[in-house]
């Protein structure tokens, strides 16, 4: 009897271990399959479109580089609202693309290759360090795909921010942390507030040398890239990188753009102080959540991921530029928190999926799609001008414009009355989308920390969280 029981125990162990190995292998293969499907989707769609309004300025940088040199871009270009790293990342690939072919579809594909690589690298990093349960959330979020299709630099920012977290939490390397955060800021300066998180961490842990190394590495990286451009023409550099943003109108899904929509885009009626009101609101909000992070006195990886996500969301909600692609910055950190149960219910997962669909798909369709169907115009806040929606869409899809014209024709034939209503009340639609989008962000922010915890009396030492991030390998 004992012999048979022993054989059953051995058989059971072999069965259980074999099943575990099979499931691990299955999940790994499923991850590869989903990544393959995601890339097939990207490869099919990406070459046929980009956001021409922005890309036309990027192309101008390339033409100036050919005729006058890279460092003269800020002096001669009509608009360069990005720090130098964005210029450095676009120009070489565009010039390479035009050397390879004159076909616009091929040019788009080559230019977008770095973004496609970033998409896959972010997936790999999430899979390598946090497992499939995290990486899958990256694949199902529409925001990353939209950023590639329109061509924006935000995937670089997402990647550098994610690498800075891993460098700080996993490798305990302040130099790499400083380098990666500096690179993120050199693409999108708004994420500079994330730089306070390592400062607080090293201060709490009494690691003065790490703090100095972190700050030094970040400054050296930033100066090495900025100084050559700035020294060439400091006035134009500051005017286009700094002053342009200070004077631009609130736009897109920013809560500060709501008064502009109420005024039916008559920006002349906006009081000058309204354009600046966002700045104190952002500073107060950011430092309130930095204070929460400091008072918690917890610098484990989960707490750092929460702090990253919270600061980014505060910046998104309070910033006057409600750029649709900014949402991409926070997606990897929300994926980490969701996979570790730090955001809780299915409702948070639904919000995670819905956010980019509302902001990057439904909102542009409502505003640009309705205007195109009725031959209307859309207001571009940073130019303070109206543009033909048909022209913007046609130029963005040049090379596949027959499909676009067919879709617009179908809209005019069957949905004209509905689209005309949407177009007439586009100001009201913009208000509605801005309210919904920022409310969704606020709900996630509340779930991350909770507004009740922003108190001066918050105790320094809390009970350790039961949710821990542990090092994991590829499943």
C-alpha positions as CSV (number, residue, x, y, z in Angstrom):
1,X,0.0,0.0,0.0
2,X,2.8,2.4,0.9
3,X,4.5,1.5,-2.4
4,X,1.4,2.5,-4.4
5,X,0.9,5.7,-2.4
6,X,4.5,6.6,-3.1
7,X,4.0,6.0,-6.8
8,X,0.9,8.2,-6.8
9,X,2.8,11.0,-5.0
10,X,5.6,10.8,-7.6
11,X,3.1,10.7,-10.5
12,X,1.2,13.6,-9.1
13,X,4.4,15.7,-8.7
14,X,5.4,14.9,-12.3
15,X,2.0,15.8,-13.5
16,X,1.9,19.1,-11.6
17,X,5.4,20.1,-12.6
18,X,4.7,19.1,-16.2
19,X,1.5,21.1,-16.2
20,X,3.4,24.1,-14.8
21,X,6.1,23.8,-17.4
22,X,3.4,23.5,-20.1
23,X,1.6,26.7,-18.9
24,X,4.8,28.6,-18.7
25,X,5.7,27.6,-22.2
26,X,2.1,28.3,-23.4
27,X,2.1,31.8,-21.9
28,X,5.5,32.5,-23.4
29,X,4.3,31.4,-26.8
30,X,1.1,33.4,-26.4
31,X,3.1,36.5,-25.6
32,X,5.1,36.0,-28.8
33,X,1.9,35.5,-30.8
34,X,0.3,38.7,-29.5
35,X,3.5,40.7,-30.1
36,X,3.6,39.3,-33.6
37,X,0.0,40.3,-34.2
38,X,0.6,43.8,-32.8
39,X,3.5,44.3,-35.1
40,X,1.6,43.0,-38.1
41,X,-1.1,45.6,-37.3
42,X,1.6,48.4,-37.0
43,X,3.4,47.4,-40.2
44,X,0.1,47.5,-42.1
45,X,-1.2,50.8,-40.8
46,X,1.9,52.9,-40.0
47,X,3.2,53.5,-43.6
48,X,-0.1,55.0,-44.7
49,X,-0.5,57.9,-42.4
50,X,1.0,60.5,-40.0
51,X,-0.1,63.7,-38.5
52,X,0.9,66.1,-41.3
53,X,0.4,69.2,-39.3
54,X,3.3,68.3,-37.0
55,X,5.4,66.3,-39.4
56,X,5.6,69.2,-41.9
57,X,7.7,71.1,-39.4
58,X,9.9,68.0,-38.8
59,X,10.5,67.8,-42.5
60,X,11.5,71.4,-42.5
61,X,14.2,70.6,-39.9
62,X,15.6,68.0,-42.3
63,X,15.7,70.4,-45.2
64,X,17.5,73.1,-43.1
65,X,20.0,70.5,-42.0
66,X,20.9,69.6,-45.6
67,X,21.4,73.2,-46.6
68,X,22.7,74.9,-43.5
69,X,23.6,72.2,-40.9
70,X,21.9,70.6,-38.0
71,X,22.8,73.3,-35.4
72,X,21.0,76.0,-37.5
73,X,17.6,74.4,-37.2
74,X,16.5,76.6,-34.3
75,X,17.6,79.8,-36.1
76,X,15.9,79.1,-39.4
77,X,12.9,76.8,-38.8
78,X,9.5,78.3,-38.4
79,X,8.7,76.2,-35.4
80,X,10.9,74.0,-33.2
81,X,8.9,73.5,-30.0
82,X,11.0,70.5,-28.9
83,X,14.4,70.2,-27.1
84,X,17.3,69.2,-29.4
85,X,17.0,65.4,-28.9
86,X,13.8,65.3,-30.9
87,X,15.6,67.0,-33.8
88,X,18.5,64.6,-33.5
89,X,16.1,61.6,-33.5
90,X,14.0,62.7,-36.5
91,X,16.4,64.3,-39.0
92,X,18.8,61.4,-39.7
93,X,16.0,58.8,-40.3
94,X,14.1,61.2,-42.6
95,X,17.2,61.9,-44.6
96,X,18.0,58.2,-44.8
97,X,14.4,57.5,-45.9
98,X,14.6,60.0,-48.7
99,X,17.9,58.5,-49.8
100,X,16.3,55.1,-50.0
101,X,13.1,56.1,-51.9
102,X,10.9,58.9,-53.1
103,X,7.8,56.9,-52.3
104,X,6.0,58.4,-49.4
105,X,4.8,55.1,-48.1
106,X,8.4,53.9,-47.9
107,X,9.6,57.2,-46.3
108,X,6.9,56.9,-43.6
109,X,7.9,53.3,-42.8
110,X,11.6,54.1,-42.5
111,X,11.0,57.2,-40.4
112,X,8.7,55.3,-38.1
113,X,11.1,52.4,-37.6
114,X,12.6,53.9,-34.5
115,X,9.2,54.3,-32.9
116,X,8.3,50.7,-33.8
117,X,11.6,49.6,-32.2
118,X,10.7,51.6,-29.1
119,X,7.3,49.9,-29.0
120,X,8.9,46.5,-29.0
121,X,11.7,47.4,-26.6
122,X,9.1,48.7,-24.0
123,X,7.3,45.4,-24.4
124,X,10.5,43.4,-23.9
125,X,11.5,45.5,-20.8
126,X,8.1,45.0,-19.2
127,X,8.2,41.3,-20.1
128,X,11.8,40.8,-18.8
129,X,11.4,42.6,-15.5
130,X,7.7,42.4,-14.7
131,X,6.4,39.3,-16.6
132,X,3.7,38.7,-19.2
133,X,1.0,39.9,-16.8
134,X,2.4,43.3,-17.1
135,X,3.6,43.2,-20.8
136,X,0.1,42.2,-22.0
137,X,-1.3,45.6,-20.8
138,X,1.2,47.4,-23.0
139,X,-0.1,45.5,-26.1
140,X,-3.8,46.2,-25.5
141,X,-3.4,50.0,-24.9
142,X,-4.3,51.9,-28.1
143,X,-2.2,54.9,-27.0
144,X,1.1,53.4,-28.2
145,X,-0.3,52.5,-31.6
146,X,-1.8,56.0,-32.1
147,X,1.6,57.6,-31.2
148,X,3.3,55.5,-33.9
149,X,0.6,56.2,-36.5
150,X,0.6,60.0,-36.0
151,X,4.4,60.1,-35.5
152,X,5.2,61.7,-32.2
153,X,8.3,61.3,-29.9
154,X,6.4,60.2,-26.8
155,X,7.4,56.6,-27.1
156,X,11.0,57.6,-26.5
157,X,10.0,59.5,-23.4
158,X,8.1,56.4,-22.2
159,X,11.1,54.2,-22.8
160,X,13.6,56.5,-21.0
161,X,11.3,56.9,-18.0
162,X,10.8,53.2,-17.7
163,X,14.5,52.6,-17.9
164,X,15.2,55.2,-15.3
165,X,12.8,53.4,-12.9
166,X,14.5,50.1,-13.5
167,X,18.0,51.6,-13.2
168,X,17.0,53.1,-9.8
169,X,15.0,50.3,-8.3
170,X,16.6,47.2,-9.8
171,X,20.3,48.1,-10.5
172,X,20.7,50.8,-7.8
173,X,22.6,52.8,-10.4
174,X,22.2,56.6,-9.9
175,X,24.3,57.4,-13.0
176,X,22.0,55.5,-15.4
177,X,19.0,56.9,-13.6
178,X,20.2,60.5,-14.2
179,X,21.1,59.8,-17.9
180,X,17.8,58.2,-18.7
181,X,15.7,60.9,-17.0
182,X,17.8,63.6,-18.7
183,X,17.1,62.0,-22.1
184,X,13.4,61.9,-21.3
185,X,13.4,65.6,-20.4
186,X,15.4,66.4,-23.6
187,X,12.4,65.1,-25.6
188,X,9.5,66.3,-23.4
189,X,10.5,68.9,-20.8
190,X,7.3,68.4,-18.8
191,X,8.6,65.2,-17.3
192,X,11.3,67.1,-15.5
193,X,9.2,66.8,-12.3
194,X,9.9,63.1,-12.3
195,X,13.5,64.0,-11.6
196,X,12.5,64.9,-8.0
197,X,11.6,61.3,-7.2
198,X,15.2,60.0,-7.2
199,X,16.3,63.1,-5.2
200,X,13.7,62.2,-2.5
201,X,14.6,58.5,-2.6
202,X,18.4,59.2,-2.1
203,X,17.7,61.8,0.5
204,X,15.4,59.4,2.5
205,X,18.0,56.6,2.3
206,X,20.9,59.0,3.2
207,X,22.8,58.2,0.0
208,X,24.5,61.5,-0.6
209,X,27.0,60.1,-3.0
210,X,24.3,58.5,-5.1
211,X,22.4,61.8,-5.1
212,X,25.4,63.7,-6.4
213,X,26.1,61.1,-9.0
214,X,22.5,61.2,-10.2
215,X,22.4,65.0,-10.4
216,X,25.8,65.1,-12.1
217,X,25.0,62.5,-14.7
218,X,21.7,64.2,-15.6
219,X,23.3,67.6,-15.9
220,X,26.2,66.4,-18.0
221,X,23.9,64.5,-20.4
222,X,21.6,67.5,-20.8
223,X,24.4,70.0,-21.3
224,X,26.2,67.8,-23.8
225,X,23.1,67.7,-26.1
226,X,21.7,71.2,-25.5
227,X,24.8,73.4,-25.5
228,X,25.8,72.9,-29.1
229,X,22.4,74.0,-30.3
230,X,22.0,76.8,-27.8
231,X,25.5,78.3,-28.4
232,X,24.8,78.5,-32.1
233,X,22.0,80.9,-31.6
234,X,20.9,81.3,-28.0
235,X,18.1,83.8,-28.6
236,X,16.3,81.7,-31.2
237,X,16.8,78.6,-29.1
238,X,15.2,80.2,-26.0
239,X,12.4,81.8,-28.1
240,X,11.3,78.6,-29.7
241,X,11.9,76.1,-26.9
242,X,10.8,78.2,-23.9
243,X,8.9,81.3,-24.8
244,X,6.7,79.6,-27.5
245,X,5.2,77.3,-24.8
246,X,4.7,80.2,-22.4
247,X,2.6,82.2,-24.8
248,X,0.6,79.4,-26.5
249,X,-3.1,78.9,-25.9
250,X,-4.5,76.0,-23.9
251,X,-5.5,73.3,-26.3
252,X,-7.0,69.9,-26.9
253,X,-8.1,68.0,-23.8
254,X,-6.7,70.4,-21.2
255,X,-9.1,71.6,-18.6
256,X,-7.7,75.1,-19.2
257,X,-8.9,74.9,-22.8
258,X,-12.6,74.8,-21.7
259,X,-12.9,78.6,-21.5
260,X,-11.7,78.7,-25.1
261,X,-14.3,76.3,-26.2
262,X,-17.0,78.2,-24.2
263,X,-16.0,81.3,-26.2
264,X,-16.3,79.3,-29.4
265,X,-12.6,79.6,-30.1
266,X,-12.6,83.4,-29.9
267,X,-9.2,83.5,-28.1
268,X,-9.2,87.3,-28.1
269,X,-11.7,87.3,-25.3
270,X,-9.5,85.1,-23.1
271,X,-8.0,87.0,-20.2
272,X,-4.2,86.9,-20.2
273,X,-4.0,85.4,-16.7
274,X,-6.0,82.3,-17.8
275,X,-3.0,81.3,-20.0
276,X,-0.8,81.3,-17.0
277,X,-3.1,79.9,-14.3
278,X,-2.1,76.3,-15.1
279,X,1.5,76.8,-13.8
280,X,0.8,77.4,-10.1
281,X,-1.8,74.7,-10.2
282,X,0.7,72.2,-11.6
283,X,3.4,73.2,-9.2
284,X,1.1,72.8,-6.2
285,X,-0.3,69.5,-7.4
286,X,3.1,68.0,-8.2
287,X,4.7,69.0,-5.0
288,X,1.7,67.8,-3.0
289,X,2.2,64.3,-4.4
290,X,5.9,64.5,-4.0
291,X,5.3,65.3,-0.4
292,X,3.0,62.3,-0.1
293,X,5.9,60.2,-1.5
294,X,8.4,61.7,0.9
295,X,6.1,61.2,4.0
296,X,5.5,57.6,3.1
297,X,9.2,57.0,3.5
298,X,8.9,53.9,1.3
299,X,11.3,53.6,-1.7
300,X,10.5,50.1,-2.8
301,X,9.9,49.5,-6.5
302,X,6.1,49.6,-6.2
303,X,6.2,52.9,-4.4
304,X,8.5,54.3,-7.0
305,X,6.2,53.1,-9.8
306,X,3.2,54.7,-8.0
307,X,5.1,58.0,-7.6
308,X,6.0,58.0,-11.3
309,X,2.4,57.4,-12.4
310,X,1.0,60.0,-9.9
311,X,3.4,62.8,-11.0
312,X,2.8,62.2,-14.6
313,X,-1.0,62.2,-14.2
314,X,-0.9,65.4,-12.2
315,X,1.1,67.0,-15.0
316,X,-1.4,65.7,-17.6
317,X,-4.4,67.1,-15.6
318,X,-2.9,70.5,-14.8
319,X,-1.0,71.2,-18.0
320,X,-2.5,73.7,-20.4
321,X,-1.4,71.6,-23.4
322,X,-3.7,68.6,-23.4
323,X,-1.6,66.8,-26.1
324,X,-3.2,63.5,-26.9
325,X,0.1,61.6,-27.0
326,X,1.3,62.6,-23.5
327,X,-0.8,59.8,-22.1
328,X,1.8,57.4,-23.5
329,X,4.2,58.4,-20.7
330,X,2.2,56.9,-18.0
331,X,1.0,53.7,-19.7
332,X,4.0,51.5,-18.7
333,X,3.7,52.4,-15.0
334,X,-0.1,51.9,-15.0
335,X,0.6,48.5,-16.6
336,X,3.0,47.6,-13.7
337,X,0.4,48.8,-11.1
338,X,-2.5,46.9,-12.7
339,X,-0.5,43.7,-13.0
340,X,0.4,43.9,-9.3
341,X,-3.1,44.6,-8.1
342,X,-2.1,48.1,-6.9
343,X,-5.0,49.7,-8.7
344,X,-7.6,47.1,-7.7
345,X,-10.8,46.4,-9.6
346,X,-11.8,45.7,-13.1
347,X,-13.0,49.2,-13.3
348,X,-9.4,50.5,-13.3
349,X,-8.6,48.0,-16.1
350,X,-11.6,49.4,-18.1
351,X,-10.4,53.0,-17.5
352,X,-6.9,52.0,-18.6
353,X,-8.3,50.7,-21.9
354,X,-10.8,53.4,-22.4
355,X,-8.5,56.4,-21.8
356,X,-6.6,56.3,-25.1
357,X,-9.8,55.3,-27.0
358,X,-11.6,58.4,-25.8
359,X,-8.7,60.8,-26.2
360,X,-6.9,59.5,-29.3
361,X,-9.7,57.9,-31.3
362,X,-13.2,59.2,-30.5
363,X,-12.1,62.8,-29.8
364,X,-10.2,63.3,-33.1
365,X,-13.0,61.5,-35.0
366,X,-15.6,63.8,-33.5
367,X,-13.8,67.0,-34.2
368,X,-11.8,66.3,-37.4
369,X,-14.2,63.8,-38.9
370,X,-17.3,65.9,-38.6
371,X,-15.4,69.0,-40.0
372,X,-14.2,67.0,-43.0
373,X,-17.6,65.6,-43.8
374,X,-19.2,69.1,-43.9
375,X,-16.2,70.8,-45.5
376,X,-15.5,72.7,-42.3
377,X,-12.5,74.0,-40.4
378,X,-10.7,73.1,-37.2
379,X,-9.0,75.5,-34.9
380,X,-5.3,74.8,-34.2
381,X,-4.7,76.6,-30.9
382,X,-0.9,76.8,-31.1
383,X,-1.1,78.7,-34.4
384,X,-4.3,80.6,-33.4
385,X,-5.7,79.7,-36.9
386,X,-8.4,77.7,-38.5
387,X,-7.3,75.0,-41.0
388,X,-9.4,73.1,-43.6
389,X,-10.1,69.6,-42.0
390,X,-10.2,68.0,-45.5
391,X,-6.7,69.4,-46.3
392,X,-5.2,68.2,-43.0
393,X,-6.7,64.8,-43.3
394,X,-5.8,64.4,-47.0
395,X,-2.1,65.5,-46.4
396,X,-1.9,63.1,-43.4
397,X,-3.1,60.2,-45.5
398,X,-1.4,61.2,-48.8
399,X,-0.6,58.0,-50.6
400,X,-3.8,56.4,-49.4
401,X,-6.1,59.3,-50.0
402,X,-8.6,57.3,-52.1
403,X,-9.6,55.4,-49.0
404,X,-10.0,58.6,-47.0
405,X,-12.0,60.3,-49.7
406,X,-14.2,57.2,-49.9
407,X,-14.9,57.3,-46.2
408,X,-15.7,61.0,-46.3
409,X,-18.0,60.5,-49.2
410,X,-19.8,57.7,-47.3
411,X,-20.2,60.1,-44.3
412,X,-21.6,62.8,-46.6
413,X,-24.1,60.4,-48.2
414,X,-25.4,58.7,-45.0
415,X,-24.4,60.7,-42.0
416,X,-24.3,64.3,-43.1
417,X,-27.0,65.6,-40.8
418,X,-25.5,63.9,-37.8
419,X,-22.0,65.1,-38.7
420,X,-23.3,68.6,-39.2
421,X,-24.7,68.7,-35.7
422,X,-21.4,67.4,-34.3
423,X,-19.5,70.0,-36.3
424,X,-21.8,72.9,-35.2
425,X,-21.5,71.8,-31.5
426,X,-17.8,70.8,-31.7
427,X,-17.0,73.3,-29.0
428,X,-19.5,71.5,-26.7
429,X,-18.0,68.1,-27.7
430,X,-14.6,69.4,-26.8
431,X,-15.7,70.4,-23.4
432,X,-17.4,67.0,-22.8
433,X,-14.3,65.1,-23.9
434,X,-12.0,67.3,-21.8
435,X,-14.2,66.7,-18.7
436,X,-14.4,62.9,-19.3
437,X,-10.7,62.5,-20.0
438,X,-9.5,64.5,-17.0
439,X,-12.1,62.9,-14.7
440,X,-10.9,59.4,-15.7
441,X,-7.3,60.5,-15.0
442,X,-8.4,61.9,-11.6
443,X,-10.1,58.6,-10.7
444,X,-6.9,56.7,-11.4
445,X,-4.8,59.2,-9.5
446,X,-7.1,58.9,-6.5
447,X,-6.8,55.1,-6.7
448,X,-3.0,55.4,-6.7
449,X,-2.6,57.4,-3.6
450,X,-6.0,58.8,-2.4
451,X,-6.7,62.5,-2.0
452,X,-7.3,62.0,1.7
453,X,-3.6,61.1,2.2
454,X,-2.4,64.5,1.2
455,X,-2.3,65.7,4.7
456,X,0.4,67.5,6.8
457,X,-0.3,65.0,9.5
458,X,0.4,61.9,7.5
459,X,2.6,59.6,9.6
460,X,6.1,59.1,8.5
461,X,6.1,55.3,8.8
462,X,3.3,53.3,7.4
463,X,2.8,49.5,7.6
464,X,4.6,47.9,4.7
465,X,2.5,47.2,1.6
466,X,1.5,43.6,1.0
467,X,2.1,44.1,-2.7
468,X,5.7,43.7,-3.6
469,X,7.5,43.8,-6.9
470,X,9.9,40.9,-7.2
471,X,12.4,40.3,-9.9
472,X,11.0,38.0,-12.6
473,X,12.4,36.6,-15.8
474,X,10.6,36.1,-19.1
475,X,7.8,33.6,-18.5
